[in-house]
Amino acid sequence: MLFRENEKVCLFIDGANLYSASRNLGFDVDYRNLLAFFRKHCNVVRAYYYSAVLDTEEYSPLKPLTDWLAYNGFFLVTKNAREFTDQNGRRRIKGSMDIELAVDMMEIAPHIDHAVLFSGDADLRRLVESVQKQGVRVTVISSVKTNPPMIGDELRRQADQFLDLVDIAPEFTRRSGDNTVQNDIPNPVIPFTE
């Protein structure tokens, strides 16, 4: 991994994308350890977590996680998801956070040296290119080891550095028997489609 201790780093976590990738790879993310892992390697100035939530439900399984993140060093960015019925009559939920992530990355780019993007969404390739033109190095974290791969090839090629989630996951995988507060957070069911 190419991180420098003195560089200012910002994490951008596409919550639904990271959740899907980690589930596909068979592990849960321990967000406390994830933040500690990056703080050990560099100067993390901010860690954003993006998630769309359904406002129609009284209780969302995502709520305990988002509450925990907001109180434990993450800057939480949410918006209401939209529910609709597709042409086959199936209930679908739309809740892309791409615009929110792009605006935040563009706004903070002049103040950081390195952006770490947890997403495989190829639609973010142009954002990465634009931030790079401002002198910011960009690391993309996703996986090519899922079936199908969770990362778009265009995004992987655009990044200054690509890290496969599988290779760094042991640093922040939630382990059985771990009695941390976060271990009490249920695993969210994220039914979003892009």
N, C-alpha and C positions, 0 to 999 in steps of 0.2 A: 504494500500500500504506500502510496506517495502522499503523505501528509507531513506538514512541517509544524513543529511545536508553536512557532510564533505567528503562523498565519491565522487570520480571522476567517472562521468557517461558519456557514449557516446550513442547517439541515432542512430539507423540504421533503416531508413524508406524505405521499399520496396514500392515505389510510386504507382505502378500499383495495388499491393495487398491492400494497404490502401485505395486507391480510390474505388476499387471493394467492399471492405467490408463496407465502409461508404455509398456508393450508395445503397447497398443491405439493409442497416439499415435505409436509408432515411434521411441522413444528409450530409452536406458539412463540411470539416475540415477547421478551421481557423488556419493556420500554425503559425501566430504570437502568438495566445493564446496557441497553443500546446507547443511552445518553452517556453513561460512564465510560463506555468503550471509546466513543469519539472524543470525550473530554480528556482521556488519557493520551490520545495521539495528536490533539490540536486544540486551539483556542476556539471553542464553540461559543459564538456570540448570540445565537438564537436557534431554536429548534421549532419549526412549524409542523403542525399535524393538521391535515385537511380531511374533512369528512362531511358528507351530506347526511342529514338525518330526516326521518319521517316525522312530520309534525302532527300527523293524524293519530298516532298511537299515544295512549296515556303513558306507557312505559316502553322505553326503547332499550334493547339489550346492549346498545352502544353507550348508553348514558353513564354507567359506572366507569367505563374506560375513559370517556372524554372528561369526566369530572376528575379522575385520577391524574390524567395528563395535564390538565389545566393547573392543578395544584402542585405539580412536581417537575417544573422546569420546561414545559412545552407551551408554545403559543398556539392555542387552538383556533382554527378557522373552520366554521361550519356554515352551512346554509340548508334551507329546507329542500328536501328531495320532492320530486313530482311523481305522483302515481298515475298510471294510465293503463289502458287495455290495448294489447296489440291486435293485429289483424286476425290472429288465431283465437282471440278471446282470452288470452292469458294475461294475468295481472303482472305488470312490469313497473319498475321504479327507475327513474332517471335522476341522476345526481352527480354530474361531472363537476369536479373542482378545478379543472384545468385553468380557467380564467383567473380564479382567485390565486392560484399558485403562480401563474405567470406574472400577475401584477405585483405580488409580493417580491418575487425574485428580481424583477426589473427595478423596483424601488430600492431594494437593499444592495444591489450589485455595486454601486459606487463606494460602499462602505465595507466590503468584504474582499477577501483574496480567493476564496474557494467556496463553491456551492456543491452540496451533496444532495442529489436528487434520488429519492426512493420511488421510482416509477419506471415502468417499461413502455409507457404510452408514447408511441412514435409521433403523435401530434405535438409533443413537446420539443421535437428536434429543432425547430426554428427558434424557440425560446433559448435553448442551450447555445445555439450559434450566436444569437444576439448578445447574450451575457458574456460569452467568450470574447466578442469584439470589444467589450468594455474592460478586458484584462482579467477577467475572473476565470479561474480554472474550474472545470465542472467534472465531478465524479458522478456516474450513474450507477445505482445499485438496483439490480433486478436479477432475473435468472434466465439462462439459456438451457438449463437442465430440467425444466418442466416440459410437459408434453401437452400442448404446443409450448414453445418458448414464450415466456412472459414479457420479453423485451422485443421491441421493434428493431430490426436491423439498422435502420436509418439513425435511430437515437443512439444505439451502441457505437456506431462508427463516428458520430459527431462528438461524443464525450471525450474529454482529455484522458479519462481513465474509466474503465468499466470494471466493477467488482461484482462477481456472481454471489448472490445471497447465500448460496450453499457454502461458499468458502469462508465467509465471516460469521455465519449464523451461530457456530458454537460459542462465540463471544457474548451473545445476547439471547440465546434460546432459553425459554422458561423450562426449568428442570423439575421433575417430580420430587416432592419432598421439600421444595423451596417454600419456606413459610413467610415470605415477604408479604407486605400489605397488598402488593399488586397481584399476588397469587390468588387473592379472594375475588378478583375481578372476573366475571364470567367472560367466556369467549364470545365476542359479538357475532351475530349473524348479519352479514352485509349482503343483501340481495340486489345490489345495484348493477345495472347494465349500462353500458356506454352508448 
